[in-house]
């Protein structure tokens, strides 16, 4: 038998129910095969009208298919990776001219700054050619028609080399114009080591770029000791904000040592300098300072780095402007005057 308006008994029972004194209409199929609108009352839409249309705990697309969420996985470094950086070309700016550079690791030496665009091999002398392979920079060509160039060769803040190459000269002029634009816009401030020392107060002995000795090697830091920051990546994909001078961790001591040179160079005569010595620390602690990691990330060797370390091999002849003859914790005593000064001498 068919129900009213041609409905079957099953269809009538499934589409029409009586609940709480109201007639609930299923929102799926009407008596004639069409979709019914929700039944409204003076108090609004019936609460059970969209019972079947409520979303479940699982997310779904517009067509009803479930949304497959993949768990987030943090990037980890392979133990055999030649570099700890997530990208082989770490972008940055030259401290001397402000132009963009790309940092690359080398096999044994410290990282090198390369000019971002590639240049034709025919326009670059063989002594200035670089190439990148497997994330490492090599000071030679790779046989292709293109090569990379070290930024120090064309940096406008440095003196030009003895060899005058037209292509490198034009590139140096372009970078010099860009430096002037950045300076005029206030984005970059052209400073020299002498200007940085002049900006410090006269009574302050805190070096802006201290000399640090660790693992029996002297390095020039890029910032004060208490401002050296961890370079590891956090779970939020940003750089760790912890400092190297962690609370509870062993610290170094400031010393006055002779400003001797290395690698067969001439030493500075009768001159001493302030040195932050970490040689008395355990080997693991010195290695943590060398890799520039906080104690938390030092225990996680698979965590990647988001920046290069700030250590630069110290050369007393090249970095003579950063040699400080006094200790940072040295405080000048005010000299008493008059009778008070005579009383102290007695």
NORNOR-V875688 format. One record per backbone hydrogen bond with DSSP energy under -1.0 kcal/mol. NH is the residue of the N-H (numbers start at 1). CO is the residue of the C=O. E is the energy in kcal/mol with one decimal. If there is no record, write none. Layout:
NH:CO:E / NH:CO:E
This chain:
3:7:-9.0 / 6:3:-1.2 / 7:4:-1.0 / 12:8:-2.6 / 13:9:-2.3 / 14:10:-1.8 / 15:11:-1.8 / 16:12:-1.7 / 17:24:-1.3 / 19:22:-2.6 / 22:19:-1.9 / 24:17:-1.9 / 26:15:-1.2 / 30:34:-2.8 / 33:30:-1.4 / 41:44:-2.3 / 44:41:-2.1 / 46:39:-1.6 / 49:46:-1.5 / 51:48:-1.2 / 61:65:-3.3 / 64:61:-1.5 / 67:59:-2.9 / 77:302:-1.6 / 81:78:-2.1 / 86:305:-1.2 / 90:103:-1.7 / 92:101:-1.9 / 94:99:-2.6 / 98:94:-1.6 / 101:92:-2.7 / 102:114:-1.9 / 103:90:-2.7 / 104:112:-2.3 / 112:104:-2.7 / 114:102:-2.9 / 115:149:-3.6 / 119:147:-2.6 / 121:145:-2.1 / 123:120:-1.1 / 124:121:-1.1 / 128:125:-1.2 / 130:148:-1.8 / 131:138:-2.1 / 133:136:-2.7 / 136:133:-1.8 / 137:105:-2.8 / 138:131:-2.8 / 140:138:-2.2 / 147:119:-2.2 / 148:130:-3.4 / 151:113:-2.4 / 153:150:-1.1 / 158:155:-1.5 / 169:165:-2.5 / 170:166:-2.3 / 171:167:-2.1 / 172:168:-2.2 / 173:169:-1.9 / 174:170:-2.1 / 175:171:-2.2 / 176:172:-2.0 / 177:173:-2.1 / 178:174:-2.0 / 179:175:-2.2 / 180:176:-1.9 / 181:177:-2.1 / 182:178:-2.3 / 183:179:-2.1 / 184:180:-2.6 / 185:181:-2.0 / 187:182:-1.7 / 188:182:-1.6 / 196:192:-2.1 / 197:193:-1.7 / 198:194:-1.7 / 199:195:-1.4 / 204:201:-1.1 / 212:219:-2.9 / 213:276:-2.3 / 214:217:-2.3 / 217:214:-1.4 / 219:212:-3.4 / 220:312:-3.5 / 221:210:-2.6 / 227:224:-1.6 / 228:225:-1.1 / 230:242:-2.4 / 231:292:-2.0 / 233:304:-2.4 / 234:238:-2.8 / 237:234:-1.4 / 240:232:-2.3 / 244:228:-2.2 / 246:244:-2.0 / 249:246:-1.3 / 253:277:-1.9 / 255:275:-2.6 / 257:273:-2.3 / 259:271:-2.5 / 260:258:-2.1 / 265:262:-1.2 / 268:259:-1.3 / 273:257:-2.6 / 274:324:-2.5 / 275:255:-2.8 / 276:211:-2.8 / 277:253:-3.1 / 278:213:-2.6 / 281:278:-1.3 / 286:282:-2.2 / 287:283:-2.5 / 288:284:-1.6 / 289:285:-1.7 / 290:286:-2.3 / 291:287:-2.3 / 293:288:-1.8 / 298:294:-2.0 / 303:300:-1.4 / 305:84:-2.7 / 306:231:-2.9 / 312:220:-1.0 / 314:218:-2.1 / 319:315:-3.2 / 322:319:-1.3 / 323:320:-1.4 / 330:327:-1.4 / 340:337:-1.2 / 342:338:-1.4 / 343:339:-2.1 / 344:340:-1.4
